[in-house]
């Protein structure tokens, strides 16, 4: 096995063109190798020392998050917590403190797990992924990135350099909620994110909902509730639609029947929390802890 250290994006892109696989925190790659899921690649290039990948900045039209920004940064950064709280909710639930301090947003989304916590928030926030290779750079809507469990539409020669988020309109907010059996080192059994904008009269102007761990990839809920009040009737419709549209599997952690039921509950709770935040209520990150959802210890 060969190992090199990239000092710039150009260095990293050149290494990928030569067949190397990028590694930053290694929280997915190394764990998979240790568990025998897949061997380490023959060529690795470390990208954790590239400063351009570690920046997070808010501009006139939105936020640009470097692919090397860690979950620990996302869960506490004022811009993310205030403007894109669903992403902060998710980052705060990833693994353990040690995992959050080394694991990166770019690594999480490029791993392509349908149970990733950050995927659903990024999908409802209409995130765009910046990919770079020797052929140049391109932007890809994040919903077009994941093609199946552990697979993406990016080529092996493309490096994820950033994730871009547009500035949400006024009276908007978001939330991510997941079902969990314990607080630490947990993989989502079912998770849901919601991003909502409200009209002046409190009715729903727009609503995006996405689900994790209940389909081969992170998936959106197709539902139009524009103009409706976010009341119990609407929330019940959201729960019913999320459950009906999910396509979960059964495994050691939960049956497909249990996941199908609980994803409806998670979707309803995510929408409710997002609406409350959009109305100015302070619900601290993560929603799971603030509202007592999920495991108590």
QUIDA-V407559 format. One record per residue. RES is the residue in one small letter. SS is DSSP state (h for helix, s for strand, l for the rest). Layout:
res=[RES;RES]
ss=[SS;SS]
This chain:
res=[x;x;x;x;x;x;x;x;x;x;x;x;x;x;x;x;x;x;x;x;x;x;x;x;x;x;x;x;x;x;x;x;x;x;x;x;x;x;x;x;x;x;x;x;x;x;x;x;x;x;x;x;x;x;x;x;x;x;x;x;x;x;x;x;x;x;x;x;x;x;x;x;x;x;x;x;x;x;x;x;x;x;x;x;x;x;x;x;x;x;x;x;x;x;x;x;x;x;x;x;x;x;x;x;x;x;x;x;x;x;x;x;x;x;x;x;x;x;x;x;x;x;x;x;x;x;x;x;x;x;x;x;x;x;x;x;x;x;x;x;x;x;x;x;x;x;x;x;x;x;x;x;x;x;x;x;x;x;x;x;x;x;x;x;x;x;x;x;x;x;x;x;x;x;x;x;x;x;x;x;x;x;x;x;x;x;x;x;x;x;x;x;x;x;x;x;x;x;x;x;x;x;x;x;x;x;x;x;x;x;x;x;x;x;x;x;x;x;x;x;x;x;x;x;x;x;x;x;x;x;x;x;x;x;x;x;x;x;x;x;x;x;x;x;x;x;x;x;x;x;x;x;x;x;x;x;x;x;x;x;x;x;x;x;x;x;x;x;x;x;x;x;x;x;x;x;x;x;x;x;x;x;x;x;x;x;x;x;x;x;x;x;x;x;x;x;x]
ss=[l;s;s;s;s;l;l;l;h;h;h;h;h;h;h;h;h;l;l;l;s;s;s;l;l;l;l;l;h;h;h;h;h;h;l;l;l;l;l;l;l;l;s;s;s;s;l;l;l;l;h;h;h;h;l;s;s;s;l;l;l;s;s;s;s;s;l;l;l;s;h;h;h;h;l;l;l;h;h;h;h;h;h;l;h;h;h;h;h;h;h;h;h;l;l;l;h;h;h;h;h;h;l;s;h;h;h;h;h;h;h;l;l;l;l;l;h;h;h;h;h;h;h;h;l;l;l;s;s;s;s;s;s;l;l;s;s;s;s;s;s;h;h;h;l;s;s;s;l;l;s;s;l;l;l;l;l;l;s;s;s;s;s;s;s;s;l;l;l;l;l;s;s;s;s;s;s;s;s;l;l;l;l;l;l;l;l;l;l;s;s;s;s;s;s;s;s;s;l;l;l;l;s;s;s;s;s;s;s;s;s;s;l;l;l;l;l;l;s;s;l;l;l;l;l;l;l;l;s;l;l;h;h;h;h;h;h;h;h;h;h;h;h;h;h;l;l;l;l;l;l;l;l;l;l;h;h;h;h;h;h;h;h;h;h;h;h;h;h;h;h;h;h;h;h;h;h;h;l;l;l;l;l;l;l;l;h;h;h;h;l;l;l;l;l;l;l]
